[in-house]
Amino acid sequence: MVELQVVLPDESAAMPPERLVELAVAAEELGYGTAWLPDHLLPPGEFGSTYGGVYEPLVTIGYLAARTSRIRFGTSVLVLPMRSAFVVAKQAATLHRLSDERVVLGLGAGWAHEEFAAVGVPFEERGRRTDSSLEILRDLFEGRDRGGVFEPKLRAPLPIMIGGTTTPALRRAARFGDEWQGLGLDGAGFSAAVARLRSFGERQVKVGTRLDWSEGDPGPVVAMAHELAEAGAETVAVSFGDEGGALERMTRFYGLFTAG
């Protein structure tokens, strides 16, 4: 059975933090399995539908996990090549322990040239840096020596989710990922992407994708979620747009989807 997930609306610097708590608690009570937070450090434009991620996602997960008990929290996606892999591993492992093992570390290579320039990371090196960082994360999470003591050690697996539909992203998901999340795919596109991912390796990777419903009739988006489930999606995450109407849309969507 497909797991419904929610992308929390972290796109407004004016939004009070308690609003994110309210939405996370509501998502848990409704039955959503995972809540995702976006990431941008220094985007070239205003935060909004293009550049979400006002609140740093790993810090925010700690805040939200303390106010919930069952729902998983993940990053969709953390731009890994802009960060130290060792720091990300330490943060994620700490969050996993503090949240009673409810963290999914969603990672990607990034796409905004201007943002890479702003933080001083060469854009053309992002793929190599991402793969190198993923090797470090895997080593630390699986207890392989990296020249020092890594704690807290994982008591339960900390899933790594790889986002993206490009060939490098799919290859990366097959090599390093426990989960994969696509974006903007219909049923046929999803099936093709999964087949491509599977062609790169035999590791078992949980597959899903993201949709958006921020306005208008929910019917087509609900129908697409069912189409994706029939195409083999194990997870479907939905972004519900601006925080002002997100709770109503999140509630309505869940009811419509589960009604059939």
N, C-alpha and C positions, 0 to 999 in steps of 0.2 A: 504494500500500500504506500502511495506517495506521501511524503512528509511535506506539509505546507510550512513555509518559512516566511519571515518578514524582514524587510530592509528598513531599519529605523531611519526616520527623517532628520538627519543631522546636517542640515543645510543652511540654518539660520543662526547667525551670531547673536541675535536678539532673543532666541528661544530660551526660556528658563530651563536649567538642568532637570528640574522636577518633572517637566513635560516628558523627557525621555524615560524617566522612571515610570510615569503613568502608562506610557505606551508599552514598555517592556512587561510590566505587570499584567496589563490587559492581554497582550499577546500570549503570555503564559496561561492565563485563565481561560482564554478561548481555545487553546490547544495547539497553537503554533509550536513547532519543535525547536526552531533556531531563530535567533534575532541577529542580524548582521549590521555592522557599522562600517561606513565608507572611510576613506583615508585620502587626505591631501595635506601636504606640508606648507607649500608656498605657491598656490596656483596663480596663474597670470590674470585671472578675472575674479569677479565676486563669487563667493560661495553660493551655490544654487543647484539646479538640476544637473548642471554639467560638472561642477566642482563641489561635490558634497564632502563632508568630513570636517566640520568646524571643530568639534571636540576630538582630541586625539583618541583613537579607538581603543587602544589597550588600556589606557588610564580609565576611559569611560566604562569598559567592560568590568573593571574592578568595582566601580561605583554601582553599576546595575546588578551585578551578580550578588552583591550584599543585600539587595532588596527583593530578590527572587529566590526560588528554590529548585526549579526543575528545568526551565528552558535553557538551552545551550546559547552561548554567545560566540560570534565569530567576526572576523574582519573580511570585508568584501569590497576591495581587497587591500591589504597593506602593501605599499609599494616598497618591496624588499631592498632593491639595490640602492636606495637612498639611506639605508640604515646599517648599523653594525649587526651582523648576524649573531654575534655573541650576546649583545644587549637584547635583541629580540628574543633569543632563546631563553635568557634569564627571565625576562618579563613574562613570556608566555607560560613557562614552567611554573613561575610563582602564581600567576593567575589561575592556572589549572588546579594547583593545590588549594588555593584559597577559595575557589568556587566549587569545590567538591567535584572536580574533573568535568567541568561544563564548557570548556573552551575549544574552539576550532580555529586554527591559525590559517586564515585565508591569505594567500600571497599572490602577487603578480609582479611583472617587470615594469609596469608603468607605460604611459603613452604621451605625456605632455612635455614637449621639448623645453618650453619656457620654464617649467617647474624644475626640471633637472638642472638647467642653467642657474636658476636662482639658488639652489642648494649646493652648487659646485660639483655636481656629479656628471661626467660625460655621458650624454644620451646614448651614444653609439656603443658604450660599454655595458649597457643595462642588462643585456642577455647573459653575458659572461659573468657579471657580478651576481646576478640572480642565481645561476646554477652553482657558482662557488659557495654562495651563502646557504643554499639548500643542502649542499653536502655537509656544511658545518652543522646546520640544524639537525640533520638526520644523525650525524655522529653523536652529538650531545644528547639528543633525546633517546638514543638507543644504547648509550653507555660506553661509546668508544672513546678512547683517550685522545684529548686535544691539548695535552700539555699542562693540564691543571684539573682541579676538582670542580665538577659541575653539580650544583645543587640548586633547588631541590630536585632530586631524581624523580622521574615519573612513576607514580603508583599505578596509573592506568594510561593507555596510549593517548597521546595528544595528537588528534588528527591534523594533518596538513592538507588544506584545500588549495588547489591551483585554479586560478580563474583565467578565462580567455579562450578564444576560438581560433587563434592563429596556429599555424603548424608548430612553431616553437613552444607555444603554450601547451598544446596537446601532447607534444613529445615530453615536455617537462612534467606534465601531470602523470603520464605513464611511468616516468622514471622515479619521481619523488612523491607523488600525491597519494593520499588516502581518499580524497574526494576531489571532484572537478565540478566547476560551475561555469556554464556557458552564459551567453547574454544575447538577447534579441533573436532567438531561434524559434522557428515553428517546428512541428513534429518531424517533418522530413529533414530539415536542417539539423535538428538535434540528433536524429538517427545517424546521419552522415558524419557528424562530428564525433559521435561515440565510436563509430566503426573506425574512424581515423585514429582516435586515441588508442583503441584496443590493438590496432595494427603495430603500435610502437612497443608493446610489451605485454606480459602475461600477468602483471600484478593486478590484484582486485582493487578497482577504484570505484567508489560510489559516485554516481553521475547525476547531475541536476542542472538547472538553469534558472535565470532570472527573468521576470516579467515586470511591466510597469502599468499601474492603473492609478492615474492621478486626477482624472476627470471623466465626465461622460458616462455612457452606459457600461456597466460592468460585464454585460453578457458576453461580448467577444473575448474579453480577457479570461473569464471563467471557462469559456469553451476552449480557449487555447491551453489553459492549464490542464484540462481533461485530455486534450489531444497530446500534450507532452507526456502525461502520465501513461497514456496508451502506447506512446513511442518508447517507453522504458525509463522515463525520468523517475529517479528515486526521491528527488527533492525538487520542489518548485518554490522559489523565493519571489516575493512580490514587493515592489516598492510602491507605497501609497501616496507619494507626493508630499505636498506641504503639510507641516505638522498640524496646521489648523483643522484640517479635515481628515487627518490620517486615522484617528480612532474610529470614526464612523465608517470609513471605507474598509478598514481592516476587519471590522466586525461584520459588515455586510458581505464582504467577499468570502469570508470563512463560512458563513451561513449558506450562501449560494453554492459554493463548491461542494460542501459536505452534504447538501441536500440532493445532489445527484448531477 
